[in-house]
Amino acid sequence: MTETAAPKTLAGKTAVVTGGTHGMGLAIVEALVARGADVVLTGRSETGIEKARATLDSDAAHIVRSDATDPDDIDELGRIVEERFGGIDYLFVNHGIAEFKTLPEATVAQWDRVFDVNAKGAFFTTQRLAPLIRDHGAIVYTTVSNDRIFPGLSAYSAAKEAVRAFSKVLAAELLPRGIRVNAVAPGFILTPSMGVAELTEEQRAEFIRDGEATTPMARPGTVEEVAAAALYLAVDATFTTGTELVVDGGFAQGLG
């Protein structure tokens, strides 16, 4: 059976996806491109950028090397987006890092690193790109299903809570322009890193087993399921702003 192509419902629309070269970000990019949008996506790793370029193989996907902790990179991203598109319809702020450090192990440098990427990088990327978002556009942040907490993720959980908090503030600030601001909060999602940097294959397998055991739907989610939720918030949820959509198989709700 021939696979039916997705309807080009986003033809003529433009988007930026930060952290778009792998995992959930790449799935968001692929979903946007499949529906006809033009996308600028960012990544830090040259290896990741090359893999994404080979995966996407589309004139509609424009990859930019950009570090969300570098103000000059953020400013240059804005210049590139303005030069290429003039304005954008959707901004997906997806980049992030997670590191396991328990209370005795945590350091100031580690907290600074996690907050610089996840919270400050998300906020100041938004500050630079918000003027380029067309009225009645949308911003979607990637946060985390944070109602049930794991030991060792203090900095990550706190940083993502910061994003959740300021997304609500920005939803209020951008109301006069009709720009909706929401967040998608994944739980256990099957990605190469499972959301945590430098996992060994053994640790990844253990993480997946934990996810299957503690998620009421008894499986990890897929990046495509997160992308579908993110696009729903950006495109279809036209009467929704200031909310966080949890995509975690019932994990945070304690259904199991």
C-alpha positions as CSV (number, residue, x, y, z in Angstrom):
1,M,0.0,0.0,0.0
2,T,1.3,3.5,-0.9
3,E,1.7,5.8,2.0
4,T,-0.5,8.9,1.7
5,A,1.4,12.1,2.0
6,A,0.3,14.5,4.7
7,P,-2.0,17.3,3.5
8,K,0.0,20.5,3.0
9,T,-2.1,22.4,5.5
10,L,0.8,24.6,6.6
11,A,2.0,25.7,3.1
12,G,3.1,29.3,3.3
13,K,3.7,29.1,7.1
14,T,7.1,29.5,8.6
15,A,8.6,28.2,11.9
16,V,11.7,28.1,14.1
17,V,12.5,25.0,16.1
18,T,15.4,25.3,18.6
19,G,17.1,22.1,19.5
20,G,15.7,20.7,16.3
21,T,18.4,18.4,15.1
22,H,17.5,15.3,17.1
23,G,14.8,13.7,19.2
24,M,11.6,15.5,19.9
25,G,12.8,18.7,18.1
26,L,13.6,16.8,14.9
27,A,10.2,15.1,15.1
28,I,8.6,18.6,15.3
29,V,10.6,19.7,12.3
30,E,9.6,16.6,10.3
31,A,5.9,17.1,11.1
32,L,6.1,20.8,10.1
33,V,7.8,20.1,6.8
34,A,5.5,17.2,6.0
35,R,2.6,19.6,6.4
36,G,4.2,22.2,4.0
37,A,5.9,24.6,6.4
38,D,9.3,26.2,5.9
39,V,11.5,25.7,9.0
40,V,14.7,27.1,10.5
41,L,16.0,24.6,13.1
42,T,19.0,25.0,15.4
43,G,21.6,22.7,16.9
44,R,24.9,23.0,18.6
45,S,26.7,19.8,17.6
46,E,28.2,19.6,14.1
47,T,27.7,15.8,14.2
48,G,24.0,16.3,15.1
49,I,23.6,18.9,12.4
50,E,25.0,16.6,9.7
51,K,22.8,13.8,10.8
52,A,19.8,16.0,10.7
53,R,20.7,17.3,7.3
54,A,20.9,13.7,6.0
55,T,17.6,12.8,7.7
56,L,15.6,15.8,6.5
57,D,16.9,16.1,3.0
58,S,14.4,18.9,2.3
59,D,14.7,22.4,0.9
60,A,12.1,23.5,3.4
61,A,14.4,22.8,6.4
62,H,17.2,25.3,7.0
63,I,19.7,24.2,9.7
64,V,21.6,26.8,11.7
65,R,24.4,26.1,14.2
66,S,23.4,28.1,17.3
67,D,24.2,27.9,21.0
68,A,21.3,29.1,23.2
69,T,23.7,30.2,25.9
70,D,25.5,32.6,23.6
71,P,23.9,36.0,23.2
72,D,25.7,36.6,19.9
73,D,24.4,33.3,18.5
74,I,20.9,34.2,19.6
75,D,21.1,37.5,17.9
76,E,22.5,36.0,14.7
77,L,19.7,33.5,14.7
78,G,17.2,36.3,14.7
79,R,19.1,38.0,11.9
80,I,19.1,34.8,9.8
81,V,15.4,34.2,10.4
82,E,14.5,37.8,9.5
83,E,16.6,37.7,6.4
84,R,15.2,34.3,5.2
85,F,11.6,34.6,6.2
86,G,10.9,38.2,7.2
87,G,8.6,36.9,9.9
88,I,7.5,33.6,11.4
89,D,4.2,32.0,12.4
90,Y,5.4,29.5,15.0
91,L,8.3,29.3,17.5
92,F,9.1,26.0,19.2
93,V,11.6,26.5,22.0
94,N,12.7,22.9,22.4
95,H,16.4,22.9,23.3
96,G,17.5,21.6,26.7
97,I,19.9,19.5,28.7
98,A,19.5,17.2,31.7
99,E,22.2,16.0,34.1
100,F,21.8,13.6,37.0
101,K,23.4,15.2,40.1
102,T,22.3,14.4,43.6
103,L,22.5,16.9,46.5
104,P,26.1,16.0,47.5
105,E,27.2,15.9,43.8
106,A,25.7,19.2,42.6
107,T,27.9,22.1,41.8
108,V,27.4,25.8,41.1
109,A,28.9,25.3,37.6
110,Q,26.5,22.4,36.9
111,W,23.4,24.4,38.0
112,D,24.6,27.4,36.0
113,R,25.1,25.2,32.9
114,V,21.6,23.7,33.2
115,F,19.9,27.0,33.8
116,D,21.8,28.8,31.1
117,V,20.6,26.3,28.5
118,N,17.1,25.5,29.7
119,A,15.8,28.7,31.3
120,K,17.9,31.7,30.3
121,G,18.5,30.3,26.8
122,A,14.8,29.7,26.3
123,F,13.8,33.2,27.6
124,F,16.3,35.2,25.6
125,T,15.7,33.2,22.4
126,T,12.1,34.2,22.8
127,Q,13.0,37.8,23.5
128,R,15.0,38.0,20.3
129,L,12.4,36.2,18.1
130,A,9.1,37.4,19.5
131,P,9.2,40.6,17.4
132,L,9.4,38.4,14.3
133,I,6.3,36.3,15.2
134,R,3.4,37.5,13.2
135,D,0.3,38.6,15.1
136,H,-1.9,35.6,16.0
137,G,1.1,33.3,15.8
138,A,2.2,30.9,18.6
139,I,5.0,29.9,20.9
140,V,5.4,26.4,22.3
141,Y,7.9,25.5,24.9
142,T,9.1,22.0,25.7
143,T,9.0,21.6,29.5
144,V,8.7,18.2,31.4
145,S,6.1,16.2,33.2
146,N,7.3,17.4,36.6
147,D,4.6,16.4,39.1
148,R,6.5,13.2,40.0
149,I,10.2,13.9,40.6
150,F,13.3,11.8,40.2
151,P,16.3,12.0,42.5
152,G,19.3,13.8,40.9
153,L,17.3,16.1,38.7
154,S,17.1,19.1,40.9
155,A,18.6,21.6,38.5
156,Y,16.8,20.2,35.4
157,S,13.4,20.1,37.2
158,A,13.9,23.6,38.6
159,A,14.9,25.0,35.2
160,K,11.9,23.5,33.4
161,E,9.6,24.9,36.2
162,A,11.1,28.3,35.5
163,V,10.2,27.9,31.8
164,R,6.7,26.8,32.7
165,A,6.3,29.9,34.9
166,F,7.6,32.5,32.5
167,S,5.6,30.9,29.6
168,K,2.5,31.9,31.5
169,V,3.8,35.5,32.0
170,L,4.6,35.8,28.3
171,A,1.2,34.4,27.4
172,A,-0.2,37.5,29.3
173,E,2.3,39.9,27.8
174,L,1.7,38.8,24.2
175,L,-2.2,38.7,24.4
176,P,-2.4,42.2,22.7
177,R,-0.8,40.7,19.6
178,G,-2.9,37.6,19.7
179,I,0.2,35.4,20.1
180,R,-0.6,32.2,22.1
181,V,2.0,30.8,24.4
182,N,1.8,27.2,25.7
183,A,4.0,24.4,26.7
184,V,4.2,20.6,26.0
185,A,5.4,18.5,28.9
186,P,6.7,15.1,27.9
187,G,7.1,12.2,30.3
188,F,9.2,9.1,29.4
189,I,9.8,9.5,25.7
190,L,11.9,7.1,23.6
191,T,14.8,9.1,22.3
192,P,18.5,8.3,21.7
193,S,19.5,10.0,25.0
194,M,16.2,9.6,26.9
195,G,16.6,13.3,27.6
196,V,19.7,12.9,29.7
197,A,23.2,13.7,28.4
198,E,25.9,11.0,28.2
199,L,23.8,7.9,29.1
200,T,25.5,4.6,28.5
201,E,23.5,1.9,26.7
202,E,23.1,0.1,30.0
203,Q,21.7,3.2,31.7
204,R,19.4,3.9,28.7
205,A,18.0,0.4,28.9
206,E,17.5,0.8,32.6
207,F,15.8,4.2,32.1
208,I,13.4,2.6,29.5
209,R,12.6,-0.2,31.9
210,D,11.8,2.3,34.7
211,G,9.6,4.2,32.3
212,E,7.7,1.1,31.3
213,A,7.2,0.2,34.9
214,T,6.0,3.6,36.2
215,T,4.0,4.8,33.2
216,P,0.4,3.7,33.4
217,M,0.2,3.1,29.7
218,A,3.2,0.7,30.2
219,R,5.4,2.1,27.5
220,P,7.5,5.1,26.7
221,G,6.0,7.7,24.4
222,T,7.4,8.4,20.9
223,V,8.8,11.6,19.6
224,E,6.1,11.7,17.0
225,E,3.5,11.7,19.8
226,V,5.2,14.7,21.4
227,A,5.4,16.5,18.0
228,A,1.7,15.9,17.4
229,A,0.9,17.6,20.7
230,A,3.3,20.5,20.0
231,L,1.7,21.1,16.6
232,Y,-1.8,20.9,18.1
233,L,-0.9,23.7,20.6
234,A,0.8,25.8,17.9
235,V,-1.7,25.3,15.0
236,D,-5.0,23.9,16.1
237,A,-5.6,25.0,19.7
238,T,-6.7,28.5,18.7
239,F,-8.5,29.2,22.0
240,T,-5.7,27.9,24.3
241,T,-3.0,30.0,25.8
242,G,-1.0,29.9,29.0
243,T,-1.4,26.2,29.5
244,E,0.9,23.1,29.7
245,L,-0.2,20.0,27.9
246,V,1.2,16.9,29.6
247,V,2.2,14.0,27.2
248,D,3.2,11.2,29.6
249,G,0.9,8.3,29.3
250,G,-0.8,9.1,32.7
251,F,2.5,9.2,34.6
252,A,2.1,12.5,36.5
253,Q,-1.6,11.8,37.1
254,G,-0.8,8.6,39.0
255,L,-3.2,6.5,37.1
256,G,-1.3,3.3,37.5
